[in-house]
Amino acid sequence: MDDPQIQDTPLQHRRTIAIMPRRSVVKAAMGLGLATSAISLTRGLSQAQEGSPAASPDATPDATPVGGSATIMSEPFGVAYGTPVDRFTLTNANGIEVVILSYGGIVQSIRVPDRGGELANVALGFATLDEYVSGNPYFGCITGRYANRIALGQFTLDGETYSLAINNEPNTLHGGERGFDKYVWDAEEIDDESGVGVRLSRVSPDGEEGFPGNLSVEVTYRLTDDDELRIDYRATTDAPTVLNLTNHSYFNLSGEGTGSIYSHELQLNAPRFTPTDATAIPTGELAPVAGTAFNFTDPRSIGERIRDGEEQIILGRGYDHNFVLDRPNSEDTSLIMAARVHDPASGRTMEVHTTEPGIQFYSGNFLDGTVVGTSGRPYRQGDGLALETQHFPDSPNQPTFPTTELRPGEEFTSTTVYAFSTE
């Protein structure tokens, strides 16, 4: 296989997936004759206050999909940083359910069936807003302005050096001290032929966390009747800046809180990866995965080689690396399969498709039992995995990596799809 030339891969991506027509979508509130206000769609929640108890994501709002139609419902979910937070429950015609928060764009839960038809939540997360605000290890959130790490919290753009907050010593991680995951986004419900969903938007002002330019961002979640969760990103800026957006969901296809993901079988469409130094910053090398513990070009169980003595495994305490997706050329930004995960126990399978050039595979190495999930069980090392579609870490300081620069007059667009099935 010839190595693709990726140095000049453009940041702007174009949507290429064909959306299949779905079944008619009916708001559950309409079918039940309920008022359409957010208050009338609550499940008995009292006036939401910051830190007040909130309902578990496993308990769906009191409405039933009408005639197998897809539905979207909203309810208040507390207050963060003085701003009310809404929770949106998306259900497709097949009964799959995704819960989205306006705080951080968090995917709180994803309920999908196993091979016997039993639904379970396969996304790690918390039951209450207060837990997300007080100490969330990025469960389910939008990360930005720059997902992943920037070395030493600095980058130079057009001859000017910008300094960022150091929140992952000695580097900047996921946008800094208060990245996109710690804001309440404006939210708009979607009910169209592509699926039910939520469109989230905010303006990140010039200088936020040290990044230049007023950045207008829009992230749209859609749940389709093809059992796909589709995420579309758009952004524009009024000054040159750098940008890297992703969703940071952790998955366990056996069900969150059920134990480790080491028996899950993973396949990555990636013949190379970016080795890192001791601080998780890429060295600049695009190393072949062949002959290493990082070779997932064919399905392999995650735990099979996670305790190998390879230097990169030791440095990351497991897998926490960016993989270079296999694209035919530097201009290709089509929607391709980046990863496939299968849980032999439940039969659940998840495919990840993206327009991005890379995917960060993280095997939950730093979960240490100190956080308790929606099931009421603590999460320990390896209890979830993240597959973050992205540009490469530290790209602003790595001239041979695909560019993450965004300039006035340009539009950043990117798409990632999580497709669920059983076998």
C-alpha positions in Angstrom: 0.0 0.0 0.0 1.3 3.4 -0.9 1.5 5.9 1.9 -1.0 8.8 1.3 0.5 12.3 1.2 -1.4 14.0 4.0 0.6 17.1 4.7 -1.8 19.5 2.9 -5.1 17.8 3.8 -7.7 20.7 3.9 -9.5 21.4 7.1 -12.8 22.0 5.3 -14.8 18.8 4.9 -17.9 18.3 2.7 -20.8 16.1 3.6 -20.9 13.0 1.3 -23.3 10.6 3.0 -26.7 10.1 1.4 -29.4 10.3 3.9 -32.1 7.7 3.5 -35.7 8.9 3.9 -37.0 8.0 7.3 -40.4 7.2 8.7 -42.6 10.1 9.6 -41.6 11.9 12.8 -44.2 12.8 15.4 -43.5 14.7 18.6 -44.6 12.6 21.5 -46.2 15.6 23.1 -48.5 16.0 20.2 -49.5 12.4 20.2 -50.4 12.6 23.9 -52.1 15.9 23.8 -49.5 17.5 26.1 -48.6 21.2 26.1 -45.4 21.9 24.1 -43.6 23.9 26.8 -40.5 22.4 28.3 -42.2 22.4 31.7 -45.0 20.3 30.6 -42.6 17.7 29.2 -40.8 17.1 32.5 -41.0 13.9 34.4 -42.1 15.5 37.6 -38.9 17.4 38.1 -39.4 20.4 40.4 -38.0 23.8 39.7 -34.5 23.0 38.6 -31.7 24.4 40.7 -28.0 23.9 40.3 -26.9 20.8 42.2 -30.4 19.5 42.7 -31.0 15.8 42.1 -31.8 15.0 38.5 -33.4 11.9 37.0 -31.4 9.0 35.7 -31.0 8.9 31.9 -32.3 5.3 32.1 -35.7 6.7 33.0 -37.3 8.1 29.9 -39.7 11.0 30.0 -43.3 10.0 30.4 -44.2 9.8 26.7 -44.4 6.8 24.4 -43.5 6.9 20.7 -46.8 6.9 18.7 -47.2 4.1 16.2 -43.4 3.5 16.1 -42.6 7.0 15.0 -39.5 8.9 16.0 -39.9 11.4 18.8 -38.0 14.2 20.4 -38.7 15.5 23.9 -37.2 18.2 26.1 -37.1 18.9 29.8 -35.1 21.2 32.2 -32.1 19.6 33.8 -30.8 22.1 36.3 -28.6 25.2 36.1 -24.9 25.5 35.2 -22.9 28.7 35.5 -26.2 30.6 36.1 -27.8 29.3 32.9 -30.6 26.8 32.6 -29.7 23.5 31.0 -32.1 21.4 28.9 -32.1 17.7 28.3 -33.3 16.3 25.0 -34.4 12.7 24.5 -34.3 11.4 20.9 -36.0 8.1 20.1 -36.1 6.6 16.7 -38.8 4.3 15.2 -36.9 1.3 16.3 -36.9 2.3 20.0 -33.2 3.4 20.1 -32.8 6.3 22.4 -30.1 9.0 22.7 -30.1 11.7 25.4 -28.3 15.0 24.8 -27.6 17.9 27.2 -27.3 21.5 26.2 -24.5 21.7 28.8 -21.3 20.8 26.9 -23.3 19.2 24.1 -23.0 16.0 26.3 -24.3 12.7 25.0 -25.6 11.5 28.4 -26.8 8.0 27.3 -27.3 5.8 24.2 -29.8 2.9 24.6 -29.4 0.2 22.0 -30.6 -3.4 21.9 -28.4 -6.5 22.2 -28.9 -9.6 20.0 -31.9 -10.6 22.1 -33.5 -7.2 21.8 -32.8 -6.0 25.3 -32.0 -2.3 25.6 -29.0 -1.0 27.6 -27.2 2.3 27.9 -23.8 1.9 26.2 -22.4 5.4 26.9 -20.6 6.2 30.2 -21.9 9.2 32.0 -23.5 10.7 35.2 -27.0 10.8 36.5 -27.0 14.5 37.6 -25.9 17.8 36.1 -23.9 18.6 39.3 -21.6 15.6 38.6 -20.9 16.9 35.1 -20.1 20.4 36.3 -18.0 19.4 39.3 -15.7 16.8 37.8 -16.4 15.3 34.4 -13.6 13.4 32.7 -15.1 14.6 29.3 -17.9 12.0 29.3 -19.9 12.5 26.1 -19.0 16.2 25.5 -18.0 18.4 22.7 -14.3 19.3 23.0 -12.8 22.5 21.6 -11.6 24.9 20.5 -8.9 22.4 20.1 -9.6 18.7 20.9 -6.7 16.8 22.3 -3.3 18.4 23.2 -1.3 21.4 22.2 2.4 21.2 23.3 3.4 23.6 26.1 0.2 25.5 25.6 1.6 27.6 22.7 1.3 27.8 19.0 2.4 30.4 16.4 0.0 31.6 13.6 1.0 34.2 11.0 4.0 35.1 13.0 2.2 35.7 16.3 2.6 33.4 19.3 -0.5 32.6 21.3 -0.4 31.3 24.9 -3.1 29.0 26.2 -4.0 27.6 29.7 -1.9 24.7 30.9 -4.5 22.2 32.1 -2.7 18.9 31.4 0.9 19.7 32.6 2.8 20.8 30.6 0.3 21.0 27.8 -3.2 22.3 26.9 -5.9 19.6 26.7 -9.3 19.9 25.0 -9.4 23.6 24.8 -8.0 24.6 28.2 -9.5 25.3 31.6 -12.9 26.0 30.4 -13.3 24.5 27.0 -16.5 24.0 24.9 -17.5 21.1 27.3 -18.1 23.6 30.1 -20.6 26.0 28.4 -24.4 25.9 28.0 -25.1 25.9 24.3 -28.1 27.4 22.6 -30.3 24.5 21.5 -32.9 24.1 18.7 -34.9 20.9 18.2 -34.8 19.3 14.7 -37.6 17.3 13.2 -37.1 16.7 9.5 -36.6 14.0 6.9 -33.0 13.3 8.1 -34.1 12.3 11.6 -34.9 13.9 15.0 -32.2 15.9 16.6 -30.8 18.9 18.3 -28.8 21.8 16.8 -26.4 23.4 19.3 -24.7 26.7 18.8 -22.5 29.2 20.5 -20.0 32.0 19.7 -16.6 31.5 21.3 -15.3 35.1 21.7 -11.9 36.3 20.6 -9.3 35.5 23.3 -11.4 32.7 25.0 -8.8 30.4 26.6 -6.2 32.3 24.6 -7.4 31.4 21.1 -7.8 34.2 18.5 -10.9 35.2 16.6 -14.6 35.2 17.2 -15.6 31.7 16.3 -19.2 30.8 15.5 -19.8 27.1 16.1 -22.8 24.8 15.3 -23.0 21.1 16.2 -26.0 19.1 15.1 -26.9 15.7 16.6 -29.4 13.5 14.6 -30.8 10.1 15.4 -31.9 8.3 12.2 -34.2 5.4 11.8 -31.2 3.6 10.4 -29.9 3.4 14.0 -27.2 6.0 13.4 -26.2 8.9 15.6 -24.9 11.5 13.1 -22.9 14.5 14.3 -22.4 17.5 11.9 -20.0 20.3 12.8 -19.8 23.8 11.3 -17.7 26.8 12.2 -16.6 30.2 10.9 -14.2 32.8 12.2 -13.6 36.5 11.8 -9.8 36.1 12.3 -7.2 33.4 11.6 -7.4 30.7 14.2 -6.9 26.9 14.8 -9.8 24.5 15.3 -10.2 20.8 16.2 -13.6 19.6 17.2 -14.8 16.1 18.4 -17.2 14.3 20.6 -15.7 12.6 23.6 -18.2 9.8 24.3 -16.9 6.7 26.2 -18.6 3.4 25.2 -19.1 0.0 26.7 -21.2 -2.1 24.4 -22.0 -4.6 27.2 -23.6 -1.7 29.0 -22.1 1.1 31.1 -21.0 -0.1 34.5 -20.8 -3.8 33.5 -17.0 -4.1 33.6 -14.1 -3.7 31.2 -14.1 -3.4 27.5 -11.0 -5.6 27.1 -13.0 -8.4 25.5 -14.4 -6.0 22.9 -13.1 -6.6 19.4 -11.7 -3.5 17.7 -10.9 -2.8 14.1 -9.3 0.5 13.0 -9.0 1.5 9.3 -5.5 2.9 10.1 -2.2 1.5 8.9 -0.2 4.2 10.8 -0.4 6.0 14.1 1.4 9.0 15.7 3.8 7.9 18.5 4.1 10.3 21.4 6.6 11.5 24.0 6.1 11.0 27.7 3.6 14.0 27.8 1.4 12.5 25.1 2.5 15.0 22.4 3.2 13.4 19.0 6.9 13.1 18.0 5.9 14.0 14.4 6.5 10.5 13.1 3.7 8.6 11.3 4.7 5.1 12.3 3.4 1.9 10.8 1.2 -0.2 13.1 2.4 -3.5 11.5 4.2 -5.7 13.9 3.1 -3.7 17.0 0.4 -3.8 19.6 -1.2 -0.9 17.7 -2.2 -3.0 14.7 -6.0 -3.2 14.6 -6.3 -3.4 10.8 -7.9 -6.7 11.5 -10.3 -7.2 14.4 -8.4 -7.8 17.7 -9.6 -7.9 21.3 -8.6 -4.7 23.1 -7.1 -6.5 26.0 -5.0 -8.9 23.9 -1.9 -6.8 23.9 -2.7 -3.9 26.3 -0.2 -5.2 28.8 2.6 -5.7 26.3 5.9 -4.1 27.2 6.1 -1.8 24.2 7.2 1.7 25.1 4.1 3.4 23.6 1.8 1.2 25.6 3.8 2.0 28.8 3.8 5.7 28.2 0.0 5.8 27.6 -0.8 3.3 30.4 -2.6 1.5 27.6 -4.0 3.0 24.4 -4.3 6.8 24.2 -3.1 7.5 20.6 -4.1 9.1 17.4 -4.4 6.7 14.4 -3.9 7.9 10.8 -6.9 6.8 8.8 -6.3 5.1 5.4 -7.4 7.5 2.7 -6.5 7.3 -1.0 -5.0 10.8 -1.2 -4.5 14.1 0.5 -7.7 15.6 -1.0 -10.0 12.9 0.1 -12.5 14.0 2.8 -15.2 11.5 2.1 -17.1 9.8 4.8 -15.2 6.5 5.4 -15.3 3.8 8.1 -12.7 4.6 10.7 -13.5 2.0 13.4 -15.6 -1.0 14.1 -16.2 -2.3 17.7 -18.0 -5.6 18.5 -18.9 -7.0 21.8 -19.1 -10.8 21.6 -21.1 -11.1 24.8 -24.1 -8.9 23.8 -23.7 -9.0 20.0 -23.8 -5.2 19.9 -21.6 -3.6 17.1 -20.8 0.0 16.6 -19.2 1.4 13.4 -17.6 4.9 13.3 -17.6 6.8 10.0 -16.0 10.2 9.6 -14.6 12.8 7.3 -11.7 13.5 9.6 -8.1 12.3 8.9 -7.5 10.7 12.3 -9.1 8.9 15.3 -7.9 8.9 18.9 -8.4 5.5 20.5 -8.4 5.8 24.3 -8.9 2.6 26.4 -10.1 4.3 29.6 -6.6 4.1 31.2 -7.2 6.8 33.8 -10.6 5.7 35.1 -9.7 4.8 38.7 -12.9 4.0 40.5 -13.4 7.5 41.9 -16.4 8.4 39.7 -19.7 6.7 39.8 -21.8 6.3 36.6 -25.5 6.4 35.8 -25.8 2.7 36.9 -24.6 3.6 40.4 -21.4 1.6 39.8 -17.8 3.1 39.9 -15.9 3.2 36.7 -12.5 1.6 36.8 -9.6 1.3 34.4 -10.7 0.0 31.1 -14.4 0.2 31.8 -15.0 2.3 28.7 -13.3 3.3 25.4 -13.3 6.5 23.4 -13.0 6.8 19.6 -12.5 10.5 19.0 -12.6 11.5 15.3 -10.3 14.4 14.9 -7.3 16.1 13.3 -4.0 15.1 14.9 -2.9 16.3 18.3 -0.6 19.3 18.4 -1.1 20.0 14.6 -0.6 23.8 15.1 3.0 23.0 16.0 3.5 20.1 13.5 3.9 21.5 9.9 3.8 18.1 8.3 0.4 17.2 9.9 -2.9 18.1 8.2 -3.6 21.8 8.8 -6.1 22.9 11.5 -6.0 26.6 10.5 -9.3 28.3 9.8 -9.5 31.7 8.2 -12.1 34.4 7.6 -14.3 33.5 4.6 -13.7 29.7 5.1 -16.2 27.3 6.6 -15.2 24.3 8.7 -17.5 21.4 8.2 -17.1 17.8 9.5 -19.3 14.8 9.9 -19.1 11.7 12.1 -21.6 8.9 12.3 -22.0 6.2 14.9 -23.9 3.3 13.5 -25.3 0.6 15.8 -26.3 -3.0 14.9 -26.2 -6.6 16.3 -24.8 -9.8 15.2 
